Amino acid sequence: MPKRSAGVLLFRRGGGSVQVLLVHPGGPFWARRDDGAWSLPKGEVDEGEDRDTAAREFEEELGSPPPTGPWTDLGEVVQSGGKRVRAWAVEGDLDETAITSGTFETEWPPRSGRRQEFPEVDRAEWFPPEVAVRKLVPAQSAFVERLLGQLDPDQAG
């Protein structure tokens, strides 16, 4: 059974344009990757808890809870490795320079026997949609396109 994740696409509007908040995964594997490496704040789903998981993982990865809503269901995508990701869009603002991420532990360097702790997310950044679709893991770019399709054209920028 493929893994399932749920996440939040936070967006803000201002000056006639839209921006979305993306996160860059922490740890040495992702350190030098940029385009195609960013993601929505998301995490693995416990059965039947998609939206609860999305909210919990947002807080774990960014250090603050997501806005209370309204939440717009953006559906699901399947990533190249088979993982299914469901997302919701919610409007709000967040100081991306003040995030505090949870951590994970892994053996690093590989086969060294040494365990090191790394942040789940090493940074967050606001992007205009045309940049976000390039930065995101390819399958997740559909969430940005779906968000824009649901916004009033005069407010989408």
N, C-alpha and C positions, 0 to 999 in steps of 0.2 A: 504494500500500500504506500503510495507516494506521501511524502511529508506535506503538511499543510501549515501555512502561516497566515496571520492577519495583521493588518497595519492601518495606519492613519496617514493620509495625505493632507497635511496642514497647508492652507493657502491664505494669502492676504491680498487685499486690493488697495491700490492707492495710485493717485495720479493717472488714472485711466488704464492701469495695467495690473496684471496678476503675477504673483510670485508664489512658488511652492518651496516648502522646506524639505530638504533631503539630508540624509546622514551618510557618512563615510564609515565603513566598518573598520574597527580597530584591529590591532595585531599585525604581526610581521608579514603575513601572507598578502595583505592588502596595502601595505605601506607605500608602495610605489605605483599603485594602480589608481587611475582617475576615471577617464571616460569609460562608461560601461560597468563601473564598480559601485556607484552610489545606490542608495535604496531608500524606500520609505522606512520610518521606524516601524518595525514589525517583529513578530516572534511566533514560535511554534504554538499551534492551537491545541487546546484540550477539547475533546469532542463536545460539540454543542455550545462552545464559548467563543465564537468568532469575534464578536464585538467587544466582549469583556477582555479577551486576549489582546485585541488591538489597543485598547485603552491602557491596560497594564504594561504592555511592552513599550508604548510611547513614554510612559512615566519612567520605566526602568532605563531606557536608552537616553532620555533627555533630562531627567531629573525633575520634571514637573508634569502634572496631569494634563491631558488634552482638554481643549475647551468643551463645554457641555453640549454644544450643538447649535443648530441642527446638524445631524450627521447624514451625509448623502452616500448611499451604497454605490460603489463604483464597480461592483462585480468581482470577477475572479480572472486571473491569468495563470497560465502554466509556463514556468520557466524552463530553460533548456534541459536542466537536470531532472525535470519531472515534478518539482515542487509546485504545489498549487498555492497561490497567494490571493487572498481576498482583501479588499481595501475599502475604506470609507474616507470621504473628503469632509473636512470640517474647517470653517473659517476661523482664523484667530491670528494672534501674533506671539512671537517668542523671541527672546534675546538669544540668538544662536551662539554668542560668545560666552554665555553663562551656563552651558549645559553641564550636567554631571551624570556620567554614564555608569551603569553597572559594569562589572568586570567578569572576565573568564580566565581560566588557567589552562595552559598548554605546555607541552614540552618544546623548549626552544633553546638553542638550535635543535633541529630534528636529530634524533638518536643520541643526544648529548646526556640524557638522564636528568637534565636540569629543567625544572618547572618554573615558568614565569607567568605573572599575571598581567593582563592587558585589558584596556577598556573595550567594551562591546562596540562603542562608537568613539572614534577619535576626533570627529568634528561634525558640525552641522552647518548648513549654509542655505540661504535663500537664493533661488534661481528663477529667472524668467522661463516660461514654458519651453521656448525653443532651445535653451541651453539644458534644461532639466532632462529633456528626452534623450540628449546625447550622454549626459552623465549617468543616467539610470541603467541598472541591469536591463538589457533590452526588452524583455517581456513587460517589465513594470512601466515602461513609457506609455503603454496603453492607458494607464490610470490618469496621466496628465491629459491625454487627448479626450478621455471620457469626461473629466472635470470641465474642460473648456467647452465641450459640447452641451453641458448642462447649465453653464452660466449665461446670463444675459449678454449678448454680443457687445453691447455698449459698455459693459463692465469688465469683459474679459481682456480687453486691450489689444 
